[in-house]
């Protein structure tokens, strides 16, 4: 059995997991940054900060999904939210072709309705369930149930790339950056990114995140923090969580390319079990 995600899952250490990753693409002018292990994220971010034109992202092609599937008979594929990307539909196309060419194989596709560390939690749960010897159908059903218990919150330090991508008004983005405002929000049940608070300064943003964890019913479940060049903020958040809940049951990762595009330098993402 194999676990497959797209690169928005932001999994940086998968040596103990039979994992395939289909890369998303970040398009900046004539540059196509493929979100794989070879991408130069620092160079990409420097290009993004100086480039004045429109930028965009692109889903993995069905062929890239098929390569990520490898040759396994049973595949659990977890995608970035279909509410923001065509990646889920691309995976569905790959599933049809793969199953027709690999008789007896089954590809289970799960729309995470999220991104980043929440997908990583689902992938880790899949790994755990595979280890129990459960049947493929049972694993799939339990992953769907588990997905209802996981959530994604975020603190965005900038929304310039959202503006360059045509998702928000550039004037609004400039104002947010000028005032030093951080946008605190979450992945909604519909799979969109939902802003909840505007905070001036990181300390307020981190405290808002902890307050939202409490409101969501967090009780020391697994938690993954991903940060874009903000290790200090991520460490501070982990300490706030430990102080509030008595334990930080998780880990801290850096963002890969796709997450670094939307969660710009200084931003933080949190995936957790409620």
Beta strands, then each sheet from edge to edge (+ up, - down):
strand 1: 2-6
strand 2: 19-22
strand 3: 25-28
strand 4: 31-34
strand 5: 55-58
strand 6: 74-79
strand 7: 106-111
strand 8: 150-156
strand 9: 181-187
strand 10: 193-200
strand 11: 223-227
strand 12: 250-254
strand 13: 268-273
sheet 1: 2+ 1+ 6+ 7+
sheet 2: 4+ 3- 5+
sheet 3: 10+ 9- 8+ 13- 11+ 12+
end
